[in-house]
Amino acid sequence: MTVYLVEDSTIIRDNLLALMHETLPLTVMGSASSETEAIAALRDGAATADLVIVDIFLKDGSGLGVLAARHQVAATGHWIVLTNHSTPDMRRKCLELGADALFDKSNEIEALLLYCKRLAGLDALGDARNSLEAALD
């Protein structure tokens, strides 16, 4: 699975990617810390990622602007929002702008990982099968 991450916190970005690498077969296509940087990268090919993860509050601009540009950059794949601001209004707004899902950074990381595993075609049975195959190699 290919991933593009829009997150302005280096610590969160690094920790999230490390956690995802532990549980998923993924390739990181890149990351951005601002709306302008993200939209430019998406126009240059990052929009073909299997998964784009977007934070709402960025160094410059907003994840909402990145979501709004989704259709302009002919994005494919799944787009999710990972934020500390998961109010009902924010969830509604993100879904209206084309997000496939929204997860709260403070208490929905496990749900995010489960969502990503399902996107990657992994589940409990798939994990067991992959572990068995790895042991046999």
C-alpha positions in Angstrom: 0.0 0.0 0.0 1.3 3.5 -0.9 0.7 6.3 1.6 1.1 10.1 1.4 0.9 12.0 4.7 -0.1 15.6 5.3 1.0 16.4 8.9 2.9 19.4 10.2 4.3 17.8 13.4 7.5 16.0 12.7 7.1 13.9 15.9 3.5 12.8 15.0 4.5 12.1 11.4 7.5 10.0 12.3 5.7 8.1 15.1 2.6 7.4 12.9 4.7 6.2 10.0 6.8 4.0 12.3 3.6 2.5 13.8 2.1 1.9 10.4 5.4 0.3 9.1 5.2 -2.2 12.1 1.7 -3.3 11.2 1.3 -2.8 7.4 3.1 -3.4 4.2 3.5 0.2 3.0 5.6 2.5 0.9 5.6 6.2 1.9 5.3 8.3 -1.2 6.1 11.5 0.8 4.7 14.0 3.2 3.9 17.6 3.5 3.5 20.0 6.4 1.4 22.7 4.6 -1.6 23.0 2.4 0.4 24.5 -0.5 3.1 21.9 -0.3 0.6 19.1 -0.1 -1.5 20.3 -3.1 1.7 20.7 -5.2 2.9 17.2 -4.3 -0.6 15.8 -5.1 -0.5 17.5 -8.5 2.9 15.9 -9.1 1.8 12.4 -8.5 1.2 11.8 -4.8 -2.6 11.8 -5.5 -2.1 8.3 -6.9 -1.3 7.0 -3.4 -3.5 4.2 -2.1 -4.0 6.2 1.0 -3.7 9.9 1.8 -3.8 10.9 5.4 -4.5 14.6 6.2 -4.4 16.6 9.4 -6.7 19.6 9.7 -4.4 22.2 11.2 -1.2 22.6 9.3 1.9 24.8 9.4 0.3 27.0 6.6 -3.2 26.6 5.3 -5.5 23.8 6.3 -6.2 20.1 5.7 -9.7 21.3 4.6 -8.0 23.1 1.7 -6.1 19.9 0.8 -9.4 17.9 0.9 -11.1 20.5 -1.2 -8.3 20.1 -3.8 -8.9 16.3 -4.0 -11.0 16.5 -7.1 -8.8 19.0 -8.8 -5.8 16.8 -8.6 -7.7 13.7 -9.9 -7.0 11.8 -6.7 -7.5 8.1 -6.5 -7.4 5.9 -3.5 -8.7 6.6 0.0 -8.5 9.8 1.8 -8.7 10.0 5.6 -8.4 12.7 8.1 -6.4 12.2 11.3 -6.9 15.1 13.7 -7.3 16.2 17.4 -10.4 18.2 16.3 -13.0 15.5 15.6 -16.1 17.4 16.5 -19.4 16.4 14.8 -19.2 19.5 12.7 -15.6 18.8 11.6 -16.5 15.2 10.7 -19.4 16.4 8.6 -17.3 19.0 6.9 -14.5 16.5 6.1 -16.9 14.0 4.7 -18.6 16.7 2.6 -15.2 17.6 1.1 -14.5 14.0 0.2 -12.8 12.3 3.1 -13.6 8.6 3.3 -13.1 8.6 7.1 -12.0 10.7 10.1 -10.0 9.5 13.1 -9.1 11.3 16.3 -5.4 11.3 17.1 -6.0 11.0 20.8 -8.2 7.9 20.9 -8.7 6.3 17.5 -5.2 5.2 16.4 -6.2 1.5 16.7 -9.3 2.2 14.6 -7.1 3.9 12.0 -4.7 0.9 11.9 -7.6 -1.5 11.5 -9.1 0.6 8.7 -5.7 0.6 7.0 -5.3 -3.1 7.4 -8.6 -3.6 5.8 -7.6 -1.4 2.9 -4.4 -3.4 2.5 -6.5 -6.6 2.4 -5.2 -7.7 5.8 -7.4 -9.0 8.7 -6.9 -11.3 11.6 -6.8 -14.3 9.2 -4.6 -12.4 6.7 -2.2 -11.5 9.5 -1.9 -15.2 10.6 -1.4 -16.3 7.0 1.3 -13.7 6.4 3.1 -14.7 9.6 2.9 -18.4 8.7 4.3 -17.7 5.2 7.1 -15.6 6.6 8.0 -18.4 9.0 8.1 -20.9 6.2 10.4 -18.7 4.0 
